[in-house]
Amino acid sequence: MKLDRRQESETDRQHLCDALSALREGCRNRCAPCEPCCPRPQDRRCSPFCPEMREALSSDPANEPLEAGIAPLVYQLKKLGVFQPFWSCEGHYGPDGDLWKSPRVWFFSNNVVHTRVLAEVLSELRLRNAIVCRWQVALAFCEPHNSGAAFALEPMPDERASLGQLQSDARRIARSLPDMLEEQITRIERALKIS
């Protein structure tokens, strides 16, 4: 079966340009996503690895702070301003000692272009051997009363790795995210001859 390439209108092209521009702006954002609720604003130690950030970014800091193994990735996604993380897990072993839950972040995104570029970054990191496992952006669920969809940034289901390797991957993705997103944005713009 032959599939014809989708014809895009000028409106489609403008939508893509606007989405890429918003994502690039997020990559260059220097404000910490936890700045408004920072317990120590005078210290200015804003980074994805700040220990206070785990409570500052949680909607229930006393009972459910972000888990340390996934907090940097949540921080970076939220800092971009185009994703709204709402649930995360650093991963856990089960009672039998086998991996029970893989690290993941669930988030909302209003623009498929943003999730596409994020997925391309994950593929590129794996191609460069910067991460051990293959990670994906997958549709997590849709709520009947909500027009948006929730996505999961997570390892591919068939990956066989230790929890330590997966958490290390999550930290590497967090460190690489802004620069790699900008790199992918530039690649797309060049392919489309957008300046």
C-alpha positions in Angstrom: 0.0 0.0 0.0 1.3 3.4 -0.9 0.6 6.3 1.4 0.7 9.8 0.1 2.5 12.4 2.1 0.1 14.5 4.1 -0.4 17.9 2.5 0.0 20.7 5.1 -1.7 24.0 4.8 -0.2 27.4 5.7 -2.2 27.2 8.9 -0.6 23.8 9.8 2.8 25.2 9.1 2.1 28.3 11.3 0.9 26.0 14.1 4.1 24.0 13.9 6.2 27.2 14.0 4.3 28.5 17.0 4.6 25.2 18.8 8.4 25.0 18.2 8.8 28.6 19.3 6.9 28.0 22.6 9.0 24.9 23.2 12.2 26.8 22.5 11.1 29.5 24.9 10.6 26.9 27.6 14.1 25.5 27.0 15.6 28.9 27.6 13.4 29.6 30.7 15.7 30.3 33.6 12.9 30.5 36.2 12.6 27.5 38.5 9.2 25.9 38.4 9.2 25.7 42.2 10.2 29.3 42.7 6.8 30.6 43.9 6.7 28.0 46.7 10.5 27.6 47.5 11.1 27.1 51.2 14.5 28.9 50.9 14.3 31.6 48.2 17.3 33.4 49.7 19.6 30.5 48.9 18.9 30.5 45.2 20.1 26.9 44.6 17.6 26.3 41.9 18.4 23.2 39.9 16.7 19.9 39.1 18.8 18.3 41.9 17.8 20.7 44.7 16.5 18.6 47.7 13.8 21.2 48.6 12.3 21.0 45.2 10.8 17.6 46.0 8.4 19.2 48.4 8.0 22.5 46.6 6.7 20.8 43.4 4.3 18.3 45.1 0.6 19.1 45.5 0.8 17.2 48.8 4.4 18.0 50.1 3.8 16.7 53.7 2.5 13.3 52.7 3.8 12.8 49.1 6.9 14.7 48.1 8.4 13.8 44.8 10.5 10.7 45.0 14.2 11.5 44.6 14.8 9.1 41.7 12.4 10.9 39.4 12.2 14.5 40.8 14.9 16.0 38.5 12.9 14.8 35.4 9.6 16.2 36.8 11.4 19.5 37.5 12.8 19.8 33.9 9.4 18.9 32.3 7.6 21.4 34.4 10.2 24.1 33.8 9.6 23.9 30.1 6.1 25.4 30.6 4.5 23.3 27.9 4.0 20.1 29.9 2.0 19.7 33.1 3.4 16.8 35.2 0.8 15.4 37.6 2.1 12.1 38.7 5.4 10.4 38.9 7.2 7.3 40.3 10.9 6.7 40.8 10.3 2.9 40.3 10.2 0.2 42.8 11.1 -3.5 43.4 8.4 -5.9 44.4 8.5 -8.2 47.4 10.0 -10.9 45.2 13.0 -8.7 44.4 12.0 -8.2 40.7 11.3 -4.8 39.2 7.7 -4.0 40.0 7.3 -0.4 38.7 9.5 1.4 36.3 10.3 5.1 36.7 7.9 7.3 34.8 6.3 10.7 34.7 2.7 11.3 33.7 2.0 14.7 32.2 -0.6 16.7 30.2 0.3 18.3 26.9 -1.9 20.4 24.8 0.2 20.1 21.7 1.2 17.0 19.9 4.2 18.8 18.4 5.7 19.1 21.9 5.3 15.4 22.7 6.7 14.5 19.3 9.9 16.5 19.9 10.2 15.0 23.4 9.9 11.5 21.9 12.6 12.4 19.3 14.9 13.5 22.1 14.5 10.2 23.8 15.3 8.3 20.6 18.4 10.5 20.0 19.7 10.0 23.5 19.5 6.2 23.0 21.1 6.4 19.6 24.0 8.3 21.2 24.3 5.7 24.0 23.6 8.5 26.5 21.0 6.3 28.1 21.0 2.6 28.7 17.4 1.8 27.8 14.9 2.9 25.2 12.3 5.4 26.6 9.1 6.5 25.0 6.3 9.0 25.2 3.1 7.0 25.4 -0.6 7.8 25.7 -1.4 7.1 29.3 -5.2 7.8 29.4 -7.9 10.2 28.5 -10.7 11.3 30.8 -14.2 11.5 29.5 -14.7 15.0 31.0 -11.4 16.4 29.7 -10.6 17.3 26.1 -6.8 16.7 26.6 -4.9 13.5 27.0 -2.3 12.4 29.5 1.1 11.0 28.4 3.7 9.0 30.1 7.5 9.4 29.7 8.7 5.9 30.6 11.0 3.1 29.6 9.7 0.8 26.8 7.8 -2.1 28.4 10.2 -4.7 27.0 13.3 -3.2 28.5 15.2 -5.4 30.9 17.3 -3.2 33.2 17.9 -2.7 36.9 16.1 0.0 38.8 19.4 1.7 39.3 20.0 1.8 35.5 16.5 3.2 34.9 16.9 5.9 37.5 20.3 6.8 36.1 18.7 7.1 32.7 16.0 9.4 34.2 18.7 11.7 35.6 20.6 11.8 32.3 17.4 12.6 30.4 16.7 15.4 32.9 20.3 16.9 32.5 20.1 16.7 28.7 16.5 17.8 28.1 16.8 21.6 27.4 19.8 21.3 25.1 18.6 18.3 23.3 15.1 19.8 22.8 16.7 22.9 21.3 18.8 20.7 19.0 15.7 18.8 17.8 13.8 22.0 17.2 16.6 23.4 15.1 16.8 20.2 13.1 13.0 20.3 12.4 13.2 24.0 11.4 16.1 23.3 9.0 14.2 20.4 7.4 11.2 22.7 6.9 13.3 25.7 6.0 11.9 27.7 8.9 14.2 30.5 10.1 
